[in-house]
Amino acid sequence: MVEGYAKHFKLEIPLGDLHAQANEWSVTRGARSGRVAWQFVQDLAGRLGHKLGE
């Protein structure tokens, strides 16, 4: 799911890093769901300096 979001929003991050960070995010939040994936992508975009509305 996070791969689809990253591709759609053109977030430039190596696939291995994306998966590792997404897994860590889900473990620390205690859930794996579409909502958690979306929250992760929003946070990732912010850390990368990328606005999702663009």
C-alpha atoms as a printed R data frame, in Angstrom:
   type eleno elety resid chain resno      x      y      z
1  ATOM     1    CA   MET     A     1  0.000  0.000  0.000
2  ATOM     2    CA   VAL     A     2  2.773  2.462  0.885
3  ATOM     3    CA   GLU     A     3  4.476  1.703 -2.438
4  ATOM     4    CA   GLY     A     4  1.337  2.815 -4.251
5  ATOM     5    CA   TYR     A     5  1.129  6.024 -2.254
6  ATOM     6    CA   ALA     A     6  4.832  6.750 -2.749
7  ATOM     7    CA   LYS     A     7  4.555  6.188 -6.487
8  ATOM     8    CA   HIS     A     8  1.367  8.253 -6.794
9  ATOM     9    CA   PHE     A     9  2.845 11.208 -4.922
10 ATOM    10    CA   LYS     A    10  6.284 10.799 -6.531
11 ATOM    11    CA   LEU     A    11  8.110 10.443 -3.215
12 ATOM    12    CA   GLU     A    12 11.746  9.776 -3.983
13 ATOM    13    CA   ILE     A    13 12.950  7.131 -1.535
14 ATOM    14    CA   PRO     A    14 14.666  3.792 -2.151
15 ATOM    15    CA   LEU     A    15 12.191  0.911 -1.954
16 ATOM    16    CA   GLY     A    16 14.131 -0.838  0.808
17 ATOM    17    CA   ASP     A    17 14.133  2.315  2.925
18 ATOM    18    CA   LEU     A    18 10.424  2.820  2.291
19 ATOM    19    CA   HIS     A    19  9.600 -0.686  3.497
20 ATOM    20    CA   ALA     A    20 11.886 -0.488  6.537
21 ATOM    21    CA   GLN     A    21 10.479  2.850  7.646
22 ATOM    22    CA   ALA     A    22  6.871  1.774  7.012
23 ATOM    23    CA   ASN     A    23  7.382 -1.421  9.028
24 ATOM    24    CA   GLU     A    24  8.936  0.508 11.916
25 ATOM    25    CA   TRP     A    25  6.079  3.011 11.789
26 ATOM    26    CA   SER     A    26  3.424  0.292 11.954
27 ATOM    27    CA   VAL     A    27  5.170 -1.586 14.792
28 ATOM    28    CA   THR     A    28  5.539  1.537 16.925
29 ATOM    29    CA   ARG     A    29  1.866  2.367 16.400
30 ATOM    30    CA   GLY     A    30  0.685 -1.179 17.057
31 ATOM    31    CA   ALA     A    31 -1.346 -1.502 13.870
32 ATOM    32    CA   ARG     A    32 -1.152 -2.286 10.183
33 ATOM    33    CA   SER     A    33 -3.977 -0.734  8.230
34 ATOM    34    CA   GLY     A    34 -4.733  1.605  5.385
35 ATOM    35    CA   ARG     A    35 -5.110  4.452  7.834
36 ATOM    36    CA   VAL     A    36 -1.680  3.777  9.369
37 ATOM    37    CA   ALA     A    37 -0.166  3.552  5.862
38 ATOM    38    CA   TRP     A    38 -1.695  6.914  4.958
39 ATOM    39    CA   GLN     A    39 -0.436  8.509  8.180
40 ATOM    40    CA   PHE     A    40  3.033  7.146  7.466
41 ATOM    41    CA   VAL     A    41  3.009  8.569  3.931
42 ATOM    42    CA   GLN     A    42  1.910 11.957  5.212
43 ATOM    43    CA   ASP     A    43  4.754 11.964  7.728
44 ATOM    44    CA   LEU     A    44  7.261 10.723  5.150
45 ATOM    45    CA   ALA     A    45  6.260 13.411  2.668
46 ATOM    46    CA   GLY     A    46  6.741 16.054  5.354
47 ATOM    47    CA   ARG     A    47 10.192 14.707  6.242
48 ATOM    48    CA   LEU     A    48 11.114 14.726  2.540
49 ATOM    49    CA   GLY     A    49  9.821 18.289  2.136
50 ATOM    50    CA   HIS     A    50  7.181 17.175 -0.367
51 ATOM    51    CA   LYS     A    51  3.650 18.579 -0.317
52 ATOM    52    CA   LEU     A    52  1.050 15.913 -1.094
53 ATOM    53    CA   GLY     A    53 -1.313 18.323 -2.826
54 ATOM    54    CA   GLU     A    54  1.143 19.009 -5.637
